[in-house]
Amino acid sequence: MDYQLHHRILVWMEQAAETLKYSLERELQVEEKKSPSDLVTEMDKATEQFFINKIRKYYPSHQIIGEEGQGDTVNDVKGTVWVIDPIDGTLNFVKAKNHFGIMIGIFEDGLPVAGYIYDVMNSDLYYGIVGEDVYLNNHPLESLKISQLNESLVLGNVESFSNNVYNMKALLNVSLGARSYGSAAIEIIGLIRGEAALYFSAGLQPWDFSAGYAICESMGYKVTTIDGSRPDILTRSPILFAHPNVHQEALELLSHK
C-alpha cells in the first residue's frame, strides 16, 4: 500500500464529507434517474469530480470508475483502479439528511488493496488495508462477535426480502431478523461492526460494493457472488458480504431452489 496515497485519501474524504454537511443547509438540486426513488443531486456530481480532480493531479496513470460517469471507460482492470461512490444513499441524503456515505475502493490488477467508507453525519471514517487491519477514525475497529446465523441479524433490501429474491426469506427464517438502512455504505458498516452476520444484495454496481469488498477482505470476511466466486469490479452482481462463520450456510440458503 502506498501510504502517501492512503493519507491523501483520508484528507480528501474529510474535505468531501464537510462539504456535503454544509450542502444540507441549503436547497439541493435534485433530479430523477430511473425512478422517483433513484435520485442524483449536484452534490453527487460535484463530490465525484472533486475526487477525480485530485486523482488526476497526483495519479494520472490510474483509472477511475465513478457512479456519476465522470471517470474513465474502464474495460481492463490492469494497474490501479479507483472505484468511487460519491454519495451512497442519495435518497437518504435528500429526504432524511442521514444514513448516507462516501465510498472509495482501491484495486490493483482487479484485486482489492484498500477500502474507505465515510459515514458522513456521524463523522466516522472506516477503512481497511488488505493484509493489515480495519480502522475506525484511525483506531483499530473492535467488532461484536459473531458465532452463527441463528444467533444473528442480517442486512438487506426490504423489497428483496418481501419478494423472496434469491430465496432471501430463508435468511429471515434462520436468523433473528433483518435490518435495512437504504444505503450499501451503512449496511456494510453494520456488518463490519458486528451488528449483523451478513449483508446481501440481489444487485450491486461496482461502486456499491468495491469499498466494502476491500474492507471485508482486510478483516477476513467473505465477499462473493451468489455462486461463491470473487466479485468483478466491472460488473453488476448479486453480492454476499458475510462473517466467515456464516458465509457457507448463507450461500447454500440463497442458492436453494
C-alpha positions as CSV (number, residue, x, y, z in Angstrom):
1,M,0.0,0.0,0.0
2,D,1.3,3.5,-0.9
3,Y,0.9,5.3,2.4
4,Q,1.2,8.7,0.9
5,L,-1.8,7.8,-1.2
6,H,-3.6,6.4,1.8
7,H,-3.1,9.6,3.8
8,R,-4.2,11.8,0.9
9,I,-7.5,9.7,0.7
10,L,-8.1,10.3,4.4
11,V,-7.7,14.1,4.0
12,W,-9.9,14.1,0.8
13,M,-12.6,12.1,2.5
14,E,-12.8,14.6,5.4
15,Q,-12.9,17.5,3.0
16,A,-15.7,15.9,0.9
17,A,-17.7,15.0,4.0
18,E,-17.6,18.5,5.4
19,T,-18.7,19.9,2.0
20,L,-21.7,17.5,2.0
21,K,-22.7,18.5,5.5
22,Y,-22.7,22.2,4.6
23,S,-24.7,21.5,1.5
24,L,-27.6,20.2,3.6
25,E,-28.1,23.8,4.9
26,R,-29.4,24.9,1.5
27,E,-31.9,23.6,-1.1
28,L,-30.4,20.9,-3.2
29,Q,-30.8,20.5,-7.0
30,V,-32.4,17.1,-7.3
31,E,-33.0,15.1,-10.5
32,E,-34.6,11.6,-11.0
33,K,-32.6,8.9,-12.8
34,K,-34.7,5.8,-13.4
35,S,-37.5,6.3,-10.8
36,P,-38.7,8.8,-8.1
37,S,-36.6,6.8,-5.6
38,D,-33.4,6.8,-7.8
39,L,-32.1,10.4,-7.3
40,V,-29.0,12.4,-8.2
41,T,-28.0,15.8,-6.9
42,E,-25.5,18.4,-7.9
43,M,-23.5,17.2,-4.8
44,D,-23.2,13.7,-6.2
45,K,-21.6,15.1,-9.3
46,A,-19.5,17.7,-7.5
47,T,-18.2,15.2,-5.0
48,E,-17.2,12.7,-7.7
49,Q,-15.5,15.5,-9.7
50,F,-13.6,16.6,-6.5
51,F,-12.1,13.1,-6.2
52,I,-11.4,12.8,-9.9
53,N,-9.5,16.1,-9.9
54,K,-7.3,15.1,-7.0
55,I,-6.6,11.7,-8.6
56,R,-5.8,13.2,-12.0
57,K,-3.4,15.6,-10.3
58,Y,-1.4,13.1,-8.2
59,Y,-2.0,9.8,-10.0
60,P,-2.7,10.5,-13.7
61,S,-1.9,6.9,-14.8
62,H,-4.6,5.4,-12.5
63,Q,-8.1,4.5,-13.9
64,I,-11.3,5.7,-12.2
65,I,-14.8,4.2,-12.1
66,G,-17.4,6.6,-10.7
67,E,-21.1,6.2,-10.3
68,E,-21.9,9.5,-12.0
69,G,-19.9,8.6,-15.1
70,Q,-17.3,11.3,-14.8
71,G,-14.4,8.9,-14.6
72,D,-12.9,6.6,-17.3
73,T,-14.5,4.0,-19.5
74,V,-12.7,1.1,-17.9
75,N,-12.5,-2.2,-19.8
76,D,-9.3,-3.6,-18.4
77,V,-8.5,-3.7,-14.6
78,K,-4.8,-3.9,-15.1
79,G,-2.9,-1.5,-12.9
80,T,-4.5,0.7,-10.2
81,V,-8.3,1.3,-10.4
82,W,-10.3,3.6,-8.1
83,V,-14.0,2.9,-7.7
84,I,-15.9,5.8,-6.3
85,D,-19.4,6.3,-5.0
86,P,-19.6,10.0,-4.1
87,I,-22.9,9.7,-2.1
88,D,-24.2,6.2,-1.4
89,G,-27.8,6.6,-0.3
90,T,-28.7,9.7,-2.2
91,L,-32.4,9.2,-1.3
92,N,-31.5,9.2,2.4
93,F,-29.2,12.3,1.8
94,V,-32.1,14.2,0.2
95,K,-35.1,13.0,2.3
96,A,-33.6,12.1,5.7
97,K,-30.3,14.0,5.8
98,N,-28.8,11.0,7.4
99,H,-27.7,7.4,6.7
100,F,-25.5,8.0,3.6
101,G,-21.8,7.6,3.0
102,I,-18.9,8.2,0.7
103,M,-17.2,5.1,-0.6
104,I,-13.8,4.5,-2.3
105,G,-12.2,1.2,-3.2
106,I,-8.6,0.9,-4.5
107,F,-7.8,-2.1,-6.7
108,E,-4.6,-3.4,-8.2
109,D,-5.0,-5.8,-11.2
110,G,-8.6,-6.4,-10.2
111,L,-7.8,-7.3,-6.6
112,P,-8.7,-5.2,-3.5
113,V,-5.9,-3.1,-1.9
114,A,-7.8,-0.8,0.4
115,G,-11.4,0.4,1.0
116,Y,-12.8,3.5,2.7
117,I,-16.4,4.3,3.9
118,Y,-17.3,7.6,5.5
119,D,-20.5,7.7,7.5
120,V,-20.9,11.5,6.9
121,M,-23.4,12.5,9.5
122,N,-21.7,10.6,12.3
123,S,-18.2,11.8,11.2
124,D,-17.0,8.2,11.2
125,L,-14.4,7.1,8.7
126,Y,-13.9,3.3,8.3
127,Y,-11.1,1.9,6.3
128,G,-9.3,-1.3,5.7
129,I,-5.9,-2.1,4.1
130,V,-5.6,-5.7,2.8
131,G,-3.0,-7.6,4.7
132,E,-3.2,-5.2,7.7
133,D,-6.3,-4.3,9.6
134,V,-9.6,-2.3,9.7
135,Y,-9.8,1.0,11.4
136,L,-12.5,3.5,12.6
137,N,-11.2,7.0,12.9
138,N,-7.6,5.8,12.8
139,H,-8.1,3.3,15.7
140,P,-8.4,-0.5,15.2
141,L,-12.1,-1.4,14.8
142,E,-13.4,-3.5,17.6
143,S,-16.3,-5.6,16.3
144,L,-19.0,-7.5,18.1
145,K,-18.5,-11.3,18.0
146,I,-20.5,-13.4,15.5
147,S,-20.9,-17.1,16.1
148,Q,-23.7,-18.5,14.0
149,L,-26.5,-17.3,11.7
150,N,-29.3,-18.4,14.0
151,E,-28.0,-16.1,16.7
152,S,-27.5,-13.1,14.5
153,L,-29.3,-10.3,12.5
154,V,-28.9,-10.0,8.7
155,L,-28.9,-6.9,6.4
156,G,-30.6,-6.5,3.1
157,N,-33.2,-4.7,1.0
158,V,-36.8,-4.7,2.3
159,E,-38.3,-5.2,-1.2
160,S,-35.9,-8.1,-2.0
161,F,-36.8,-9.9,1.3
162,S,-40.5,-9.3,0.6
163,N,-40.2,-10.7,-3.0
164,N,-38.0,-13.6,-1.8
165,V,-35.3,-12.7,-4.4
166,Y,-32.7,-15.4,-4.4
167,N,-34.6,-17.2,-1.6
168,M,-33.9,-14.4,0.8
169,K,-36.8,-15.3,3.1
170,A,-34.7,-18.3,4.1
171,L,-32.2,-15.9,5.7
172,L,-35.1,-14.5,7.7
173,N,-36.3,-17.9,8.8
174,V,-32.9,-18.9,10.1
175,S,-31.6,-15.6,11.5
176,L,-33.0,-13.5,14.3
177,G,-34.4,-11.0,11.8
178,A,-33.4,-8.4,9.2
179,R,-32.5,-4.7,9.2
180,S,-32.3,-2.3,6.3
181,Y,-30.9,1.2,6.0
182,G,-31.3,2.1,2.3
183,S,-27.5,2.5,1.8
184,A,-24.9,-0.1,1.0
185,A,-22.4,2.0,2.8
186,I,-24.4,1.9,6.1
187,E,-25.3,-1.7,5.7
188,I,-21.6,-2.6,5.3
189,I,-20.7,-0.6,8.3
190,G,-23.3,-2.5,10.3
191,L,-21.7,-5.8,9.1
192,I,-18.1,-4.9,9.9
193,R,-19.1,-3.6,13.4
194,G,-20.6,-7.0,14.1
195,E,-24.2,-5.7,14.3
196,A,-25.2,-8.3,11.8
197,A,-23.7,-11.5,10.4
198,L,-24.2,-10.7,6.7
199,Y,-25.3,-8.3,4.1
200,F,-26.8,-9.5,0.9
201,S,-28.0,-7.5,-2.1
202,A,-29.5,-9.0,-5.2
203,G,-27.7,-6.5,-7.5
204,L,-24.9,-4.1,-6.6
205,Q,-22.9,-2.0,-9.0
206,P,-19.1,-1.9,-8.6
207,W,-19.3,1.5,-6.8
208,D,-21.8,0.0,-4.4
209,F,-19.6,-3.0,-3.3
210,S,-16.0,-2.2,-4.0
211,A,-15.1,-0.3,-0.8
212,G,-16.9,-2.9,1.3
213,Y,-15.2,-5.7,-0.6
214,A,-11.8,-4.3,0.2
215,I,-12.6,-3.6,3.9
216,C,-14.1,-7.1,4.4
217,E,-11.1,-8.6,2.7
218,S,-8.9,-6.7,5.2
219,M,-10.7,-8.2,8.2
220,G,-11.0,-11.8,6.9
221,Y,-14.7,-11.6,6.0
222,K,-16.0,-13.3,2.8
223,V,-17.3,-11.3,-0.2
224,T,-18.6,-13.3,-3.1
225,T,-21.2,-13.5,-5.8
226,I,-24.1,-16.0,-5.5
227,D,-22.0,-18.8,-6.9
228,G,-19.2,-18.2,-4.5
229,S,-16.8,-16.5,-6.9
230,R,-14.9,-13.2,-6.4
231,P,-16.8,-10.1,-7.5
232,D,-15.7,-8.4,-10.7
233,I,-15.3,-4.7,-10.3
234,L,-16.5,-4.1,-13.9
235,T,-19.8,-6.0,-13.4
236,R,-23.1,-5.5,-11.6
237,S,-23.7,-8.7,-9.5
238,P,-25.6,-10.1,-6.5
239,I,-23.2,-9.8,-3.7
240,L,-22.9,-11.5,-0.3
241,F,-20.8,-9.9,2.4
242,A,-20.6,-12.3,5.4
243,H,-18.7,-13.3,8.5
244,P,-16.7,-16.4,7.7
245,N,-18.7,-18.4,10.3
246,V,-21.9,-17.9,8.4
247,H,-20.8,-17.4,4.7
248,Q,-21.2,-21.0,3.5
249,E,-24.6,-21.5,5.2
250,A,-25.9,-18.3,3.8
251,L,-24.7,-19.2,0.2
252,E,-26.5,-22.6,0.5
253,L,-29.7,-20.9,1.7
254,L,-29.6,-18.3,-1.1
255,S,-28.9,-20.8,-3.8
256,H,-31.5,-23.3,-2.7
257,K,-34.4,-23.6,-5.2
